[in-house]
Amino acid sequence: MTFESKATALAGRLQQQQQYIRQNRPVVAGRLVRVVGLTLEATGLSAAIGQTCSVDTFDGELLAEVVGFAQDRIFLMPKDDITGVIPGARVTPLSDHLGVPLTMALLGRVIDGAGNPLDGKGPVRATEFARQKKNPINPLNRRPVKQPLDVGVRAINSIITVGKGQRMGLFAGSGVGKSVLLGMMTRGTAADVIVVGLVGERGREVKEFIDEILGDEGRKRSVVVAAPADVSPLMRLKGCETAVQIAEYFRDQGLDVLLLLDSVTRYAQAQREIALAVGEPPATKGYPPSVFAKLPALVERAGNGGEGQGSITAFYTVLSEGDDLQDPIADAARAILDGHIVLSRQLADSGHFPAIDIERSISRVMPAVTSMEHQKLARAVKQLYASFSQSKDLISIGAYVKGSDPMLDQAISLMPKINRFLQQGMTDVVPYDECLAGLNTLLPANRSF
């Protein structure tokens, strides 16, 4: 027997032994000794981090997850509101608790962060469940990003082209059209499946997104994971992770997935609440170090799979507080993503929709998925847009003298046409080829820039 076969056999026996121990280990219940804020503290039980426990209350069973421990105390974060909890309540580890259902039957459904249906269409029937996140794909086994992905939005397809398997950030303050832009992409994308994670949103906005923005057509090939602002921080955290798990399942089936997570900022805030509750010290603007460790772990799970697998093209919205792109979460996200799209409040206030600021937006994989001619045209449009934007105040007060700058003269004459090209109706879908054709006719043939 070779060394490799001996090692494989030994690893198999060890795995069987560990599984036998887990299945036959006696379940020892503990007692609840303290409640601090949203955190439950129990003693007398042995449970692993991430394991689900049942807490007896006056109102029935309360499910909670182990998020930490200190000596003989276990810290648990409840999945629902803390009501009816009494001192000394029985806490029982659950070994048979099912995870998130993974099945093609998820298409068209709305579920919460734990995989429970919210749409009133009955349980999601599945034979496979995700108890924990998958191991990350070996970076050397990932297929490179080589093909563009049509998202149906003219400004993105033509100027900030996205590739299959790319991870993009959508940076904006509140109320400038992030959710509406996500809805436009769900209706116009060429991806096979859309997975939408609505985390930390108002409950009213969740229903509006599903009924009005997503619509019946978009919902047929979509899975929506909703964790509104009024649920526990654990469920908001699980909302993002569940959406990624479902996207990974569809990618493993060989499908191209568009993953939309709104928002990463709420994910980071939920992790901050949990970490501070169990005693982790704050680091940057109140965010503990675990937040900045979890962000890349979440983002890196998207992207292209190996041979025979599909792809996950992901858009992560980042809420810039006070439109500040130097916010610690925005800054950390921008460093680990493959590009970013910035929505401008000034454009939104002026009625320019979608309010994409092409001057501050970039796609890092665009050179790998587009032709040289396409790149030259997009770069020329950005140069004209930036030239006009930087001299806008001089032009508005009449201080600019025509002929002083040939590029600015071109920009002034072409800006009305460029603005019309970049704007698009909320229900309009513009195919990728049509976007390229429009880009070719946007600039004069005898341009000198």
N, C-alpha and C positions, 0 to 999 in steps of 0.2 A: 504494500500500500504506500502510495506516495505521500510526501509531507502535506501537500495541498488537500488531499482527500482525508487525511487524518485530522487536519485542522477543521475542515468542513464538518466532519462527523462529530468532533468534540463540541463545536459551536452549536450544532443541532441538539445534542444531549443537554447542554447547559440551558438552551432556550426552553426545552421541554420541562426541565426541573424547575425553572423559574415560573413557568406557566402553572405547573402543578401546585407550587407553593402559594401562588396568588389565588388559585381557585379553592384550595383547601385550608387556607389560613382562617382561623376563627375570627368572626367579626366581633370586636369589642366596642361596646358603646361607651361614650363619655358623657360628661355633664357640662352644661353651659354655666360659666362662672362670671362672665362679665360681658356687657354690651357698651361699646364706646363709639358713638356716632353711628356709622354704618357697619362697624366691625363687630363680629361675635368672637368671643374667646372661650375655648373649651379645654377641659383636661380629662385625662383618663382614657383617651383613644389614640390609636396609631393610624394616621392617614397620610397619604402622599400629597405633595403639592399638585394642585390641579384636580384632585379627586373630589367627587360630589358627595355631600353628606346630607342626611335628613335631620331636621330639628323639629321636635314635637312642640306644638303651640296650641293655644286655646282654639285657634281658627283652623287647625289641621296641620298638615305637613308643610314645612318651609325648607326649600332646597337651598343649599349654600355650598360654595366651593372653597377648598383650602387654598389660601394665598400666602401663608407663611407660618412660621412657628418660632418659639423662643423657649428653650428648655422643655418643660413639660406642658406648655400651653400651645394650642393650635389656634391660628387666626383664620376665621372664615368670613367670606363676603357673600351676603345673601343675594339670590337671583331675583327676589321680589321684595316688596315693602316689608319692614320689620313690624309686624302687628301680632299681638297675642303671645309674645315671647315672655317667659317667666324664668326667674333664677332657678338653676338646677335642672333645666329642661334636658331631656335625653337627646344626645347627638349620635347618630348612627352612620358610619361610612357605608356607602352603597357601592357594591362591586358589580352589579348588573345594570347600572344606569346606562341607557343607550345614548349615543352621541348624535351628531347631525346626520339626518338621512341623506344618502347619496344615490340618486336615481334620476333617470331621464324624466320621470313624472314630476320633477320639481319645476319644469317649464310651465310658465303661466301662473305660478303660485307666489304667495306672499307669506313669509315666515319670519319668526323673531330670531334673536341671536342664538337661541338654543335649538332651533330647528322646528319649533312648534308652529302650526299654521295659524295665520291671522285673518285669512280671507273667508272663513266660514265654509270652506269646501271639503271639510273632513280631513282626516289624518293623511299624511304623506306616506304612502306604502313603499317600503324599500327593504331590500335584503342586505344592503351594505350601509354601515354607519361609521362615521369618523369620530373616533374617541379622542384623538389627539392629532396635532398637525403632522404632516409628512416630513420626512427628511429632505433637506434642500437638495436640488439637483446639482450634480458636479458641474462647476462652471465650464470645464473642458468638454462636457457632453452636450451642452446647449447648442442648438443651431443658431448661427448668426442672423441678425436682422437684415434681410435683403429685399423684402417686398413691401411696397406701400400699402396702407390700409385706408380704404375709403370710409370717411366718417360722415359724408353728406354735407359738410359745412365748407363753404367756399374759401373762407379766410384760412382755414386749417389745411385743407387739401392743397391749396396753391402756394401759400407762403410759409407755413409751418408744418410741412408734410410729416405724417406719422407713419412709422413702420410697424409691421406685425411683430408683436413681442416687445414693443417699446413701453417704458414706464414714464408717463408724463404727469407733471403737476399742473393744477389749475389754481392759480393764485388770485385771490380777490377778497375785498371786504364784504360786508353784508349788504345784500340788496342790489347787486349789480348784474345778476342774471346767471349765476353758476348753475343752479338747478335747471333752468330753462335750456341752457346750452347742453347740459348732460342729456336732457330729453330729446333735443334735436339730434344728437349723436346716436341715441338708441334707435330712432326711426330711420336714420340715414346710413347706418353702418353696414358694411359688407360682411361683418363677422357672423358666424353661425349662431352663437348664443351670447346673450347679454346678461351679466350678473350685476345687479345694482345694490349697493349697500348704503342705506339712508340711516346714518348714525348721528344722534344728538339733535335731530331736526324737530321742529314743532309737529305735533300730531296732525294738525290741519294740513301742513305742507306735505306730509307723507301721502295722505289721501289725494291731494291735488296733483301730486307728481304722478301717481298711479293712474288716476282717472283722466286727467286733462293733458298732462305733458307726455306721459308714456303712451296712453291711448290703447285701444283694443288691439291694433295691429302690432305695436311694439311689445305689448304684454305677452303675446303668443310665444315668443322666443326668448322671454326674459324670466329671470328669477329675482325677486325683490326681497332683500333682507332688511327689515325695519327694526330699529332700536331707538325710539323717540327720546326726547330730552328728559321725560319724566320717569324713565326706567332706571334701575340701579347702575352704578358705574361698571359693575361686572358685566351686565348685559350689553352695555354700550361697547365695552372692550370685545366681548364675544361677537357682537354684530359684525365688526370688521373682519375678525378672524374666520367667522363662519362663511362670509361672502368669499373670502380667499380660498377656503377649503372647497367650496362648491365649484369655483372657477377651476381649481386644480383637477377636480374630478372630470369636468367636461374636457379639459385639455388632455387628460389621459385617454379619453375616448377618441382622440384624433381631431377634435373640433377647434376652430378658431374662436376664442372667447374675447369679448370686450368687457372688461371689469371697470365699473365706475364706483368709486368709494367717496362718499360725501358725509363726513369729511375726516381727514387724517388729524386735524386739530382736535376734534371731539374725541378721537381715539387716544391722543396724547393726554388730554385733560382727564379722561376716565382712568388711565393708568396712573396719572399723578394723584388722583383722589385715593386710589387703592394703595399706592406706595406710601403716601404720607400717613394713611390710616394705620399701617403696620409698622411705622417707625422709621422708614427710610428718610435720610436727611435731604432737604432740598439743595439744589445746586445752582441752576441758571434760571432766574426769574421764577423761583418756586418749583421748577420742574426737577425731580430727582434723576439721578443717572440712569435708572432703569428705563425711563422714557426714551432716551436717546439710544439705548441698546435695542429696544423693541421696534423702533421705526425702520431701521435697515432690515431687520429680520422679517418684517411684514412686507416691505417693498420687494425684497429679493425673491420672494416666492412667486412673483409674476414673471412674465417673460416667455421666451420660446422653450419648448420642451426638447427632449432628445429625439432620436430617429423613431418615426412611427407615432409621435405625439403631436398635438396641435400647438397652439400658442395662446398666451394671455397678454393682450394689449390693455394696459391699465391706465386710467386717469384718476389721480388722487386730488381731490380739492383741498386746498389749504386756506383756512380763513385768516387773512391778514388783519390783525387787530388795528384799527385806525388806519387801514391801508398801508401798514408798515411792513415792507418786505424784509426787514432786518429782524423781525420777530424770531425768537430762538427756534421755534418749530418750523417756521418758513425757511429759515436759514439752513437748518439741518436737513429738511426735505429736499431743498434745491440741490444740495451737495450729493445726494444719493440717487436722484432721478436722472432720466435720460433727456431732460428738457423741461421747459415750463412755458405755460401760456398765462399771460397776465391780463386780467380784465380791469379796465380803467373806469373809475367812477366818473371822471370828467366826460368820457365818451358816452357812458350810460345816461348821464344827466342831459347830454345834448341830443339824445334820441338815436344815437348810433348803435345799432344792434346787429349781431352780437358785439359787445363792447370789448373786442380783442385789441389790445395795444401791440401791434406787430413790431413796433420798435423795440420793446422790452421782452418780447417772446422769442423763443428759439427751440429748434428741434435738433438735438445732437446727432441723430442718426439720419437726418435728411440727406447728407451727401452719399450715404450708402444705398438709398432707396430711390433716388431720382437721377435724371440725366443731367449732364453739364449744362445744357441749354435751359432746363427748368431751373437749375440753381442760379444761373445768371439772371434770368428774368425776376425771380423772387428777390435776389439781392438788389437789383435795380429798383424794384418797387419799394423795398425797405429804405434804400438810400434817399429816394425822393420823399418818402413819408417822414423820415427823420429830419431831412433838410427843412421841410416846411414846418414841422413841429417845433424845431429849435428857433426858427425865426418868426413864429406866429405872432408874437407880441409886436415886433417891428412892423410886420405887414398890416396888422389891425389898426395901428395908429398912423399909418402912412409914412413911416420913416424910411422904408426900404425904397431905393431907387432902382427901377428896372434896368437890367443890363449889368449890374454890379456883380452878380453871381449867375453864370449860365445854368447851373444845376437848379438853383432856387427858382429861376425863371421857368424852367421846365416843370418844377414841382407845383408852382402856382397855377400853371395852365392845366395840369393833369390831375390835381387833387380832387376836384369834383367827380371826375371819372373814377379815380381810385377809391374814393369813399363809397360810391355807388356799388363798385365791385365787391368791396369788403362787407357791405351790409346784406342782410338776408332775413327773410320773414321767418317767424318761429315755426311755421308748418312746412316751409320749403325744404326740399331735399335736392341738392345739386351733386350729381355724380362726379367722380374723379376726372374722367375724360373731359367733361364739360367745363370743369374748373380750369384744366390746362388750356383748353381752347380759348377761354375767356382771358386767361393770363397772357396768351400770345397776342391777342388783339388789344391789350390794355395799353401797351407802350408803342410809340411811333417807330417805324422801321428804321428811320435815319437818326436814332437817338445817339447822343454824343456823351453818354455816361456809362 
